[in-house]
């Protein structure tokens, strides 16, 4: 098991954005998770994730049905094109980072 450190943020009542760091475990296998957390904790976490996934999917479907979704419905072809574009953007960003270019360097071009 290894741990990942990530960043999160929330909006305070004053409008200020509060940033924070957090860590979470990454498991190689299901057995690794069970060995580290125990059967009960793994089952509880899986049930929680299943509920959250079901809620998120249903919420977005209802929002789309009611015309409240800001997410654009895409065909499979559009999804494939968007995925290819994201990959191309990721590769371009990696090249720029490897060359040591910053955002201000690009703005000055």
C-alpha positions, 0 to 999 in steps of 0.5 A: 500500500502507498499513500497519495497526497492531494489538494482540495479546496472549499469556499468559506462563507466569506467567499474566500477559497480555503485550500488544504492537503489530504492523503489517502491510501492506494491499494494494489489489489482487493486483497491488499485493501482487505489486509490493511483495512479489514473485511468490514471497512472494505465492505462499508467503503464499497457500499458507500461508493456504490451509493455515491456512484448511483446518486451521481449518475441518477442526478445527472440523468434527472438534470438532463431530463429536466433541462438543468444540466450544464453537461452537454450530451455527446455521441460516442463519436464526440466522446472519442474526439474529445478523448483524443483532444484531451490526450493531445493536450496532455502530450503538448503540456508534457512537452512544454513542461519538459522544455521548462516553459511557463504560462508567462513564457507562452503568453509572451510569444 
